C-alpha cells in the first residue's frame, strides 16, 4: 500500500472565531427537523470555495453530531482539506469516518496510511496500536465463512493480501519507532503472505539499519523486481541497492542487474501459481501456449471461442466477475464504447467471466439486463496474469497484448480505452469508427 504525504499548510485562524459563533447559535436556536437539515446541507454542498465550504460543514457537524448525513459531510470536508493540503484535518476526518463504522477495513487502511506518515512519537505509537488492531480485525475476518460470491481460491488470495498489508503496517510502525527486530519479523511475514514493493523496500532499509548488508541487497533487488510507483523512486532504489552490492563485490556493481532478474523470475513464478489457482485450466487448454489457443466456454456449455478466430482484428477483452463491485460501474462504460465501434468490423469486444462458480453468471446477467454474450474463463486469465478485477486488455491483429488496465478511473476510462483502440487500429491499418 503506497504511502504519500500532502504538503503541509497552516489552518486558518478564522476557524476559531467561526466555531465560537456557531457554538453560540447552536445553544440558542433549536435544531430544525430532518427536512430542514437536509435542505441546509444541500445549500452547504453547493458552496464552491473549498475553505468556506469546509468551515460551514464543520459547523454543521457540530450542530448535528448524530446526523445520518455525517459520512457525507466528513467526506466533503476531506475533499476540501486535501485541496488545501491541510494534513491535520485530513487525518482527523479520516479518523471521524473510521469511528462511524469501526468495521470498515478500507477506511482503517486510509487512516493507518496517514498515521504512518506522522513523525512525532505519540502518533507513531498510535500507528503501531492501530496496526495491531487492524491485524486482529483481519484474523477475525479470516475466521468467518467465505463470502458466498467468492470461491475458496479467491478468498484465500484476498486473505493473504490483507494479512500481508497488516504485517506491512505493523512492520512500518515498528521501523519508525526504531524497533528493528520487530520490524524485520513483520516485514518478512508480509512478503511471505503476498509480495509487494513497499514491504521489500522497508525490509531493505531495516536490514541496512541492522547492518545486514547481504540481506539488504537482496531485499532491494526484490523491491526493484516488483511493480513500483514512480520512476524517480525506483532510480533511487537502484542506486542505493547498487552501492550496497558494490560494497560486497570489490567496488563493482556488475552482477546486480542479474540479481534483480533472478528476483523477477521468482516473482513471476509466484504470481503464475497464484493466478493459476484462481482460474485453473480446463482440460481442453492443457497444451495452450498462446492466448489465441485458449478455448473459452459459452454459458450453456455447448460452444466455445478461441481468440485466434478473431485474428487480424483488434480485440478488446474485459475480465470481470459477478462479485466485483467496480465491474458493475465499468460495464456501462464498455457497453457505450462497444456501441461507438459497432460499425467497425475490425474491432471485437469480448467479456470473460472469472467466477469460480459459473452457475452464478446467467442469473446475474438476467438480473442486471446485461448481454448474455460473455464467455467463461478456463485458464486464460491465469495465463495472462490477471489477479485483480476488472482488467481490460487490447490484443492487436497479431494477437499480442498492446494495452492493459487493471482497475479503472471512471472519469477517464472511456477516453483512454477509446484512444488505445484507435491507436491500435491506426498501427494495423484499420479504420477507426467515428463516435
Order of alpha helices (4+ residues) and beta strands (2+ residues): alpha-alpha-alpha-alpha-alpha-alpha-alpha-alpha-alpha-alpha-alpha-alpha-alpha-beta-beta-beta-alpha-beta-alpha-beta-alpha-beta-beta-alpha
